[in-house]
Amino acid sequence: MHRTTLGDFELTVVSDGTYFLDAGAFFGVVPKAMWSKKVTPDAQNRLDAGMNSLLVRTGKKNILIETGIGNKLPDRMVQIYKQPAKLLDNLHAVGVAPEDIDIVINTHLHFDHCGWNTVRRGDQIVATFPNATYYVQEQEWEHGRLQLERDAISYMSPNYDPLLESGQMELLNGDQEILPGISVKVFPGHTANMQAVMVESGGKKACYISDLIPTSAHLDVTWVMAFDLFPLQTIESRKKYYAWAIPERWLTVFTHDDATPWGYVERGERGRLRLKPA
């Protein structure tokens, strides 16, 4: 487990395991000769990508950012991606039961980021975290409802619609504070309304940046995933993020980096971006 303190808050990376992603899609137009210096794919050109959730314990509330891939994938998708389903076990390992979670924040609603929002119980689908209020951007949910050809596979309504029906999920419109020290900020690019989660305590800041910068191998502003709907906006959002995060020394949390889930982005020689591990 990766754990640290941020002011009065305790931050713990809690993984749902790893799953397969196509390496070419993960690095978009970046040539394999370049990205293969940072990561090594298997014989099928797949990478074992992490699914990092972030548990924030404020002393009063337990906040879970992102819920991994879950355990409801159809068999066809399990064969493609795997379904490790380790999040609840790893939460248990750090002394947290589903009933202990007060707030769940989804950065967006792709199936690998909100799968444990809900579970099957008999013929019903119910909240995995029964006492939690869930948050996501309203326009992200609206986009998922469209089921467009480009990304319909990414949106599985059982991960979120039952929560809206039960009143447990709140839809946000733009940047907003959820509670003191926890806020969301929209960074378009991967989707039009993907939100990052800001954590601030004791004058220190951390940011769960989600798929804007999925791993520490994606620091370069032009190393954009093929999964991004708006790659030019991804580049502009990364520039904006670095303009804040580097001088203010934000702890950056990576959603898909199993080996290096967080660190501090810095500029080295000739202004090149690099990561100082936390």
Secondary structure as GFF3:
##gff-version 3
##sequence-region A 1 278
A	DSSP	beta_strand	2	6	.	.	.	ID=ss1
A	DSSP	beta_strand	9	22	.	.	.	ID=ss2
A	DSSP	alpha_helix	23	27	.	.	.	ID=ss3
A	DSSP	alpha_helix	32	35	.	.	.	ID=ss4
A	DSSP	beta_strand	46	57	.	.	.	ID=ss5
A	DSSP	beta_strand	62	65	.	.	.	ID=ss6
A	DSSP	alpha_helix	75	81	.	.	.	ID=ss7
A	DSSP	alpha_helix	87	93	.	.	.	ID=ss8
A	DSSP	three_ten_helix	98	100	.	.	.	ID=ss9
A	DSSP	beta_strand	103	105	.	.	.	ID=ss10
A	DSSP	alpha_helix	111	114	.	.	.	ID=ss11
A	DSSP	three_ten_helix	115	117	.	.	.	ID=ss12
A	DSSP	beta_strand	118	121	.	.	.	ID=ss13
A	DSSP	beta_strand	124	127	.	.	.	ID=ss14
A	DSSP	beta_strand	133	137	.	.	.	ID=ss15
A	DSSP	alpha_helix	138	146	.	.	.	ID=ss16
A	DSSP	three_ten_helix	152	154	.	.	.	ID=ss17
A	DSSP	three_ten_helix	157	159	.	.	.	ID=ss18
A	DSSP	alpha_helix	161	166	.	.	.	ID=ss19
A	DSSP	beta_strand	169	172	.	.	.	ID=ss20
A	DSSP	beta_strand	176	179	.	.	.	ID=ss21
A	DSSP	beta_strand	182	186	.	.	.	ID=ss22
A	DSSP	beta_strand	195	201	.	.	.	ID=ss23
A	DSSP	beta_strand	204	208	.	.	.	ID=ss24
A	DSSP	three_ten_helix	210	212	.	.	.	ID=ss25
A	DSSP	three_ten_helix	216	218	.	.	.	ID=ss26
A	DSSP	alpha_helix	231	248	.	.	.	ID=ss27
A	DSSP	beta_strand	251	253	.	.	.	ID=ss28
A	DSSP	beta_strand	262	267	.	.	.	ID=ss29
A	DSSP	three_ten_helix	269	271	.	.	.	ID=ss30
A	DSSP	beta_strand	273	277	.	.	.	ID=ss31
###
